Every structure is written in structure tokens, then in C-alpha cells.
């Protein structure tokens, strides 16, 4: 799955920026691993979910959140379905330039 010891780290903001850039390419997609969260209850799952063939997306008119919209990572899955993830729950991301190997996303300075 690419979650080995030699894994490269990437800063959270840089991961989002690269995902946006890759999504602009005609066949540009990325792979992510995150902890799903129920936005209504705020409860996060302890099971890591991996999704391939993702692209970033714009906020839909029907989407409204109590928190700042920048707190969310908006993407579509490989079937074009809109998905939302709290940014800090995004744990790993992979890009086509290295075979979609997952890299650990760091959101906070250590």
C-alpha cells in the first residue's frame, strides 16, 4: 500500500496545492488516504480509507458548513462523485509522477 518506513513526508498545504495542479491535467488524478468523518456529528472513523482516481473540485452551491470552508478538502472520486474530507484528517497522498506512492501529509510542525 506504500505505507513503509522510507516514506517521504509532504506539508499539508503543499499536498493540497499539488492535488489542485494535477487535477488541471486532462488525465491528472491523485490517490489519498484519510479518516472519514461524519460532518453532521463530527465523529471520525478510526479506519483509514484509501481512494484512487481523485480530482479536486469546487464547492457546490448546496454545500454549507458551520466551520470555515478552508477547513475542508473538496474532491471527486474516480466515478466523479463529490466528496468532502476535513483537511487535517487527510493522512497520505500520492501523485502520478511516482506511481501514486503514498506520502505522509504533515499538517502541524513537529
FIKOLZA-1660 file (N, C-alpha, C; in steps of 0.1 Angstrom, whole numbers, plus 5000, padded with zeros to 4 digits):
% residues 110
   i   px   py   pz ch aa at
   1 5008 4988 5000  A  X  N
   1 5000 5000 5000  A  X CA
   1 5009 5013 5000  A  X  C
   2 5022 5012 5002  A  X  N
   2 5030 5023 5002  A  X CA
   2 5032 5030 5016  A  X  C
   3 5028 5023 5026  A  X  N
   3 5029 5029 5040  A  X CA
   3 5042 5024 5047  A  X  C
   4 5053 5024 5040  A  X  N
   4 5065 5018 5045  A  X CA
   4 5074 5028 5053  A  X  C
   5 5085 5023 5058  A  X  N
   5 5094 5031 5066  A  X CA
   5 5101 5042 5059  A  X  C
   6 5104 5040 5046  A  X  N
   6 5111 5050 5038  A  X CA
   6 5102 5061 5032  A  X  C
   7 5090 5063 5037  A  X  N
   7 5081 5072 5032  A  X CA
   7 5085 5086 5033  A  X  C
   8 5083 5093 5022  A  X  N
   8 5086 5108 5021  A  X CA
   8 5074 5115 5027  A  X  C
   9 5077 5126 5034  A  X  N
   9 5066 5134 5040  A  X CA
   9 5064 5146 5031  A  X  C
  10 5052 5152 5032  A  X  N
  10 5048 5164 5025  A  X CA
  10 5040 5173 5034  A  X  C
  11 5042 5186 5033  A  X  N
  11 5035 5195 5041  A  X CA
  11 5020 5196 5036  A  X  C
  12 5010 5197 5045  A  X  N
  12 4996 5197 5041  A  X CA
  12 4993 5207 5030  A  X  C
  13 4997 5219 5031  A  X  N
  13 4994 5230 5022  A  X CA
  13 5000 5226 5008  A  X  C
  14 5012 5221 5008  A  X  N
  14 5018 5217 4995  A  X CA
  14 5011 5205 4989  A  X  C
  15 5006 5196 4997  A  X  N
  15 4998 5184 4992  A  X CA
  15 4985 5189 4985  A  X  C
  16 4978 5199 4991  A  X  N
  16 4966 5205 4985  A  X CA
  16 4970 5212 4972  A  X  C
  17 4980 5220 4972  A  X  N
  17 4985 5227 4960  A  X CA
  17 4988 5218 4949  A  X  C
  18 4995 5207 4952  A  X  N
  18 4999 5197 4941  A  X CA
  18 4986 5190 4936  A  X  C
  19 4977 5186 4945  A  X  N
  19 4965 5180 4941  A  X CA
  19 4957 5189 4931  A  X  C
  20 4957 5202 4934  A  X  N
  20 4950 5211 4926  A  X CA
  20 4956 5212 4912  A  X  C
  21 4970 5212 4912  A  X  N
  21 4977 5213 4899  A  X CA
  21 4975 5201 4891  A  X  C
  22 4976 5189 4897  A  X  N
  22 4975 5176 4890  A  X CA
  22 4961 5175 4884  A  X  C
  23 4951 5180 4892  A  X  N
  23 4937 5180 4887  A  X CA
  23 4934 5188 4875  A  X  C
  24 4943 5197 4872  A  X  N
  24 4941 5206 4860  A  X CA
  24 4945 5198 4847  A  X  C
  25 4953 5188 4848  A  X  N
  25 4957 5180 4837  A  X CA
  25 4946 5171 4832  A  X  C
  26 4945 5169 4819  A  X  N
  26 4934 5161 4813  A  X CA
  26 4932 5147 4820  A  X  C
  27 4942 5140 4822  A  X  N
  27 4941 5127 4829  A  X CA
  27 4947 5127 4843  A  X  C
  28 4948 5139 4849  A  X  N
  28 4955 5141 4861  A  X CA
  28 4947 5137 4873  A  X  C
  29 4951 5127 4880  A  X  N
  29 4944 5123 4893  A  X CA
  29 4954 5120 4904  A  X  C
  30 4949 5118 4916  A  X  N
  30 4958 5115 4927  A  X CA
  30 4951 5105 4936  A  X  C
  31 4958 5100 4945  A  X  N
  31 4954 5089 4954  A  X CA
  31 4955 5095 4968  A  X  C
  32 4945 5093 4976  A  X  N
  32 4945 5098 4990  A  X CA
  32 4941 5087 5000  A  X  C
  33 4945 5089 5012  A  X  N
  33 4941 5080 5023  A  X CA
  33 4938 5090 5035  A  X  C
  34 4926 5088 5040  A  X  N
  34 4921 5097 5051  A  X CA
  34 4912 5090 5060  A  X  C
  35 4909 5096 5072  A  X  N
  35 4900 5091 5081  A  X CA
  35 4886 5097 5079  A  X  C
  36 4876 5089 5074  A  X  N
  36 4863 5095 5072  A  X CA
  36 4857 5101 5084  A  X  C
  37 4849 5112 5082  A  X  N
  37 4843 5119 5093  A  X CA
  37 4829 5122 5089  A  X  C
  38 4819 5120 5099  A  X  N
  38 4806 5124 5096  A  X CA
  38 4805 5139 5100  A  X  C
  39 4802 5147 5089  A  X  N
  39 4802 5162 5091  A  X CA
  39 4790 5166 5101  A  X  C
  40 4779 5158 5101  A  X  N
  40 4768 5162 5109  A  X CA
  40 4771 5160 5124  A  X  C
  41 4778 5149 5127  A  X  N
  41 4781 5146 5141  A  X CA
  41 4795 5149 5146  A  X  C
  42 4804 5151 5136  A  X  N
  42 4818 5154 5139  A  X CA
  42 4826 5142 5143  A  X  C
  43 4820 5130 5142  A  X  N
  43 4828 5118 5146  A  X CA
  43 4836 5113 5135  A  X  C
  44 4849 5110 5138  A  X  N
  44 4858 5105 5128  A  X CA
  44 4859 5090 5130  A  X  C
  45 4861 5083 5119  A  X  N
  45 4864 5068 5119  A  X CA
  45 4878 5066 5123  A  X  C
  46 4881 5054 5129  A  X  N
  46 4895 5050 5132  A  X CA
  46 4900 5042 5120  A  X  C
  47 4892 5039 5110  A  X  N
  47 4897 5031 5099  A  X CA
  47 4901 5040 5087  A  X  C
  48 4913 5038 5082  A  X  N
  48 4918 5046 5071  A  X CA
  48 4912 5042 5058  A  X  C
  49 4907 5052 5050  A  X  N
  49 4901 5049 5038  A  X CA
  49 4910 5054 5027  A  X  C
  50 4912 5045 5016  A  X  N
  50 4920 5049 5005  A  X CA
  50 4912 5050 4993  A  X  C
  51 4914 5061 4985  A  X  N
  51 4906 5064 4973  A  X CA
  51 4916 5067 4962  A  X  C
  52 4914 5061 4950  A  X  N
  52 4923 5064 4939  A  X CA
  52 4914 5071 4928  A  X  C
  53 4921 5077 4918  A  X  N
  53 4915 5084 4907  A  X CA
  53 4907 5096 4911  A  X  C
  54 4912 5103 4921  A  X  N
  54 4906 5115 4926  A  X CA
  54 4910 5128 4919  A  X  C
  55 4902 5138 4919  A  X  N
  55 4905 5152 4914  A  X CA
  55 4899 5162 4924  A  X  C
  56 4905 5173 4925  A  X  N
  56 4900 5184 4934  A  X CA
  56 4887 5189 4926  A  X  C
  57 4879 5196 4934  A  X  N
  57 4867 5202 4928  A  X CA
  57 4863 5215 4936  A  X  C
  58 4854 5222 4930  A  X  N
  58 4849 5235 4936  A  X CA
  58 4838 5232 4946  A  X  C
  59 4835 5241 4955  A  X  N
  59 4824 5239 4964  A  X CA
  59 4811 5240 4956  A  X  C
  60 4802 5231 4960  A  X  N
  60 4789 5230 4953  A  X CA
  60 4779 5240 4960  A  X  C
  61 4770 5246 4953  A  X  N
  61 4761 5256 4958  A  X CA
  61 4753 5251 4971  A  X  C
  62 4750 5238 4971  A  X  N
  62 4743 5233 4983  A  X CA
  62 4751 5230 4995  A  X  C
  63 4764 5231 4994  A  X  N
  63 4773 5228 5005  A  X CA
  63 4775 5241 5014  A  X  C
  64 4771 5239 5026  A  X  N
  64 4773 5249 5037  A  X CA
  64 4779 5243 5049  A  X  C
  65 4788 5249 5056  A  X  N
  65 4794 5244 5068  A  X CA
  65 4794 5254 5079  A  X  C
  66 4794 5250 5091  A  X  N
  66 4795 5259 5102  A  X CA
  66 4809 5264 5103  A  X  C
  67 4819 5256 5100  A  X  N
  67 4833 5260 5101  A  X CA
  67 4837 5267 5088  A  X  C
  68 4848 5273 5087  A  X  N
  68 4854 5279 5075  A  X CA
  68 4855 5268 5065  A  X  C
  69 4851 5271 5052  A  X  N
  69 4852 5262 5041  A  X CA
  69 4866 5258 5038  A  X  C
  70 4876 5266 5042  A  X  N
  70 4890 5262 5040  A  X CA
  70 4895 5250 5049  A  X  C
  71 4886 5247 5058  A  X  N
  71 4889 5235 5067  A  X CA
  71 4887 5222 5060  A  X  C
  72 4881 5222 5048  A  X  N
  72 4877 5210 5041  A  X CA
  72 4885 5209 5028  A  X  C
  73 4887 5196 5025  A  X  N
  73 4894 5192 5012  A  X CA
  73 4883 5187 5003  A  X  C
  74 4880 5194 4992  A  X  N
  74 4869 5190 4983  A  X CA
  74 4875 5183 4971  A  X  C
  75 4870 5171 4968  A  X  N
  75 4874 5163 4957  A  X CA
  75 4863 5155 4952  A  X  C
  76 4866 5149 4940  A  X  N
  76 4856 5139 4935  A  X CA
  76 4864 5126 4934  A  X  C
  77 4856 5115 4935  A  X  N
  77 4862 5102 4934  A  X CA
  77 4863 5098 4920  A  X  C
  78 4868 5085 4917  A  X  N
  78 4870 5081 4904  A  X CA
  78 4858 5079 4895  A  X  C
  79 4846 5080 4901  A  X  N
  79 4834 5080 4894  A  X CA
  79 4827 5094 4892  A  X  C
  80 4835 5104 4897  A  X  N
  80 4830 5118 4895  A  X CA
  80 4821 5123 4906  A  X  C
  81 4819 5114 4917  A  X  N
  81 4810 5118 4928  A  X CA
  81 4817 5128 4937  A  X  C
  82 4810 5138 4941  A  X  N
  82 4817 5148 4950  A  X CA
  82 4819 5142 4964  A  X  C
  83 4831 5145 4970  A  X  N
  83 4834 5140 4983  A  X CA
  83 4840 5152 4991  A  X  C
  84 4839 5151 5004  A  X  N
  84 4845 5161 5013  A  X CA
  84 4852 5154 5024  A  X  C
  85 4864 5160 5028  A  X  N
  85 4872 5155 5039  A  X CA
  85 4877 5167 5047  A  X  C
  86 4877 5166 5060  A  X  N
  86 4884 5176 5068  A  X CA
  86 4899 5175 5065  A  X  C
  87 4905 5186 5062  A  X  N
  87 4919 5186 5057  A  X CA
  87 4928 5179 5067  A  X  C
  88 4926 5181 5080  A  X  N
  88 4935 5175 5089  A  X CA
  88 4934 5160 5091  A  X  C
  89 4923 5155 5085  A  X  N
  89 4921 5140 5085  A  X CA
  89 4927 5134 5073  A  X  C
  90 4932 5142 5063  A  X  N
  90 4939 5137 5052  A  X CA
  90 4953 5133 5057  A  X  C
  91 4956 5120 5056  A  X  N
  91 4969 5115 5061  A  X CA
  91 4980 5112 5051  A  X  C
  92 4975 5107 5039  A  X  N
  92 4985 5103 5029  A  X CA
  92 4980 5107 5015  A  X  C
  93 4989 5110 5006  A  X  N
  93 4985 5114 4993  A  X CA
  93 4996 5109 4983  A  X  C
  94 4992 5105 4971  A  X  N
  94 5001 5100 4961  A  X CA
  94 4998 5106 4947  A  X  C
  95 5008 5109 4940  A  X  N
  95 5007 5115 4927  A  X CA
  95 5012 5106 4915  A  X  C
  96 5008 5109 4903  A  X  N
  96 5012 5100 4892  A  X CA
  96 5027 5100 4889  A  X  C
  97 5034 5111 4892  A  X  N
  97 5049 5112 4889  A  X CA
  97 5057 5101 4896  A  X  C
  98 5052 5095 4907  A  X  N
  98 5059 5085 4913  A  X CA
  98 5051 5072 4915  A  X  C
  99 5042 5070 4906  A  X  N
  99 5034 5058 4906  A  X CA
  99 5023 5057 4917  A  X  C
 100 5019 5069 4922  A  X  N
 100 5009 5070 4932  A  X CA
 100 5013 5065 4946  A  X  C
 101 5026 5064 4948  A  X  N
 101 5031 5060 4961  A  X CA
 101 5026 5070 4971  A  X  C
 102 5021 5065 4982  A  X  N
 102 5015 5074 4993  A  X CA
 102 5026 5080 5001  A  X  C
 103 5024 5094 5003  A  X  N
 103 5033 5102 5011  A  X CA
 103 5026 5107 5023  A  X  C
 104 5032 5107 5035  A  X  N
 104 5026 5111 5047  A  X CA
 104 5024 5127 5046  A  X  C
 105 5011 5131 5050  A  X  N
 105 5008 5145 5050  A  X CA
 105 5010 5151 5064  A  X  C
 106 5018 5161 5065  A  X  N
 106 5021 5167 5078  A  X CA
 106 5013 5180 5079  A  X  C
 107 5004 5182 5088  A  X  N
 107 4996 5194 5090  A  X CA
 107 5002 5203 5101  A  X  C
 108 5010 5198 5110  A  X  N
 108 5015 5206 5121  A  X CA
 108 5030 5204 5122  A  X  C
 109 5036 5215 5125  A  X  N
 109 5051 5215 5126  A  X CA
 109 5054 5206 5138  A  X  C
 110 5064 5198 5137  A  X  N
 110 5069 5189 5147  A  X CA
 110 5078 5196 5157  A  X  C
% end
